[in-house]
């Protein structure tokens, strides 16, 4: 029975292990993979995807102070770099008064999020367009070479 007790980790050790898992996972993420994980409703990285990638529960992201602080700082840094959209701040409703949904602010936040998604899509299409133009120029060169030696392409 003493062997089982000695093999169990303390809460502090589990906390450090989870922090190490998060830092390792964070280091393996590319800008494109992060853009795919963005929760546009809140302007943050999807917490479920982070937890799955780190192989721990979502609660670790809220309850482990080191992981929580590191994640929030990382997301702020990604916003500065333009990888994440601006964070959507949720209003806390008053306990005494019923709050009315402000349609204008919701439409504005949706517009900002849609704008970011469109900007990302434009960058992808421009890269694809450049690639296709380079392929076309190579094929034009091949076509002119074939014409020079007497072969007529179909």
C-alpha positions in Angstrom: 0.0 0.0 0.0 2.9 2.4 0.6 4.0 1.9 -3.0 0.7 3.3 -4.3 0.8 6.3 -2.1 4.4 7.2 -3.1 3.5 6.9 -6.8 0.6 9.4 -6.6 1.5 13.0 -7.4 0.6 15.9 -5.2 -1.6 18.7 -6.5 1.5 21.0 -6.8 3.3 18.3 -8.9 0.2 17.9 -11.1 -0.1 21.6 -11.5 3.6 21.8 -12.7 3.1 18.8 -15.0 0.0 20.5 -16.6 1.9 23.7 -17.0 4.8 21.9 -18.7 2.3 20.1 -21.0 0.8 23.5 -21.9 4.1 25.1 -22.6 5.2 22.2 -24.8 1.9 22.2 -26.7 2.1 26.0 -27.2 5.5 25.7 -28.7 4.3 23.3 -31.3 1.5 25.5 -32.7 1.8 27.4 -35.9 0.0 30.6 -36.8 -2.3 28.8 -39.2 -3.2 26.1 -36.7 -4.0 28.9 -34.2 -6.2 30.7 -36.7 -8.2 27.5 -37.2 -8.7 27.2 -33.4 -10.1 30.8 -32.9 -13.5 31.0 -31.2 -14.7 34.1 -33.2 -17.7 34.5 -30.8 -15.2 35.5 -28.0 -12.1 36.3 -29.9 -10.0 33.6 -28.0 -8.5 30.2 -28.8 -11.0 27.4 -28.3 -10.4 26.1 -24.8 -11.6 22.6 -25.6 -9.0 22.2 -28.4 -6.3 23.4 -26.1 -7.3 21.0 -23.4 -7.4 18.1 -25.9 -4.0 19.0 -27.3 -2.5 19.2 -23.8 -4.3 16.0 -22.7 -5.8 17.6 -19.6 -9.3 18.8 -18.6 -10.6 22.3 -19.5 -10.8 23.1 -15.8 -7.0 23.3 -15.8 -7.1 26.3 -18.0 -9.3 28.1 -15.5 -8.0 26.8 -12.2 -4.3 26.4 -12.6 -2.9 30.0 -12.1 0.3 29.5 -14.0 -1.5 28.0 -17.1 -4.2 30.6 -16.9 -1.7 33.5 -16.8 0.4 32.0 -19.5 -2.6 31.5 -21.8 -4.0 35.0 -21.3 -0.6 36.6 -21.9 0.0 34.4 -25.0 -3.5 35.4 -26.4 -2.7 39.1 -25.8 0.6 38.6 -27.7 -1.2 36.9 -30.5 -3.6 39.8 -30.8 -0.8 42.2 -31.0 0.7 40.1 -33.9 -2.7 40.1 -35.6 -3.2 36.3 -35.4 -6.2 36.6 -33.0 -9.0 39.1 -33.4 -9.7 41.6 -30.7 -11.3 40.1 -27.6 -15.0 40.3 -27.2 -15.8 41.5 -23.7 -19.0 40.1 -22.3 -21.2 42.4 -20.3 -22.2 41.2 -16.9 -25.9 41.6 -16.4 -27.2 43.5 -13.4 -28.9 41.2 -10.8 -31.7 43.7 -10.3 -32.4 44.8 -13.8 -33.2 42.8 -16.9 -30.7 43.6 -19.7 -31.7 44.3 -23.2 -29.6 42.9 -26.0 -27.9 45.8 -27.8 -28.3 44.8 -31.5 -25.9 47.4 -32.8 -23.0 46.3 -30.6 -23.6 42.7 -31.6 -23.7 43.6 -35.2 -20.5 45.6 -34.9 -18.7 42.7 -33.1 -19.9 40.2 -35.8 -18.7 42.6 -38.5 -15.2 42.8 -36.9 -15.1 39.0 -36.6 -16.3 38.5 -40.2 -13.8 41.1 -41.4 -10.9 39.2 -39.7 -12.1 35.9 -41.2 -12.3 37.5 -44.7 -8.8 39.0 -44.3 -7.4 35.6 -43.5 -9.2 34.1 -46.5 -7.9 36.9 -48.8 -4.3 36.1 -47.7 -4.8 32.4 -48.4 -6.3 33.2 -51.9 -3.5 35.6 -52.7 -0.9 33.0 -51.8 -2.7 30.4 -54.0 -3.0 33.0 -56.8 0.8 33.6 -56.7 1.5 29.9 -56.8 -0.8 29.4 -59.8 0.8 32.4 -61.6 4.3 30.8 -61.2 3.0 27.5 -62.5 1.4 29.2 -65.5 4.7 31.0 -66.3 6.6 27.7 -66.2 4.0 26.1 -68.5 4.1 29.1 -70.9 7.9 28.6 -71.1 7.4 24.9 -71.8 4.8 25.6 -74.4 7.0 28.1 -76.2 9.9 25.5 -76.1 7.6 22.9 -77.6 6.6 25.3 -80.4 10.2 26.0 -81.1 11.1 22.4 -81.7 7.9 21.8 -83.8 5.6 20.1 -81.4 2.2 21.6 -81.3 0.5 21.2 -77.9 -3.1 20.2 -78.0 
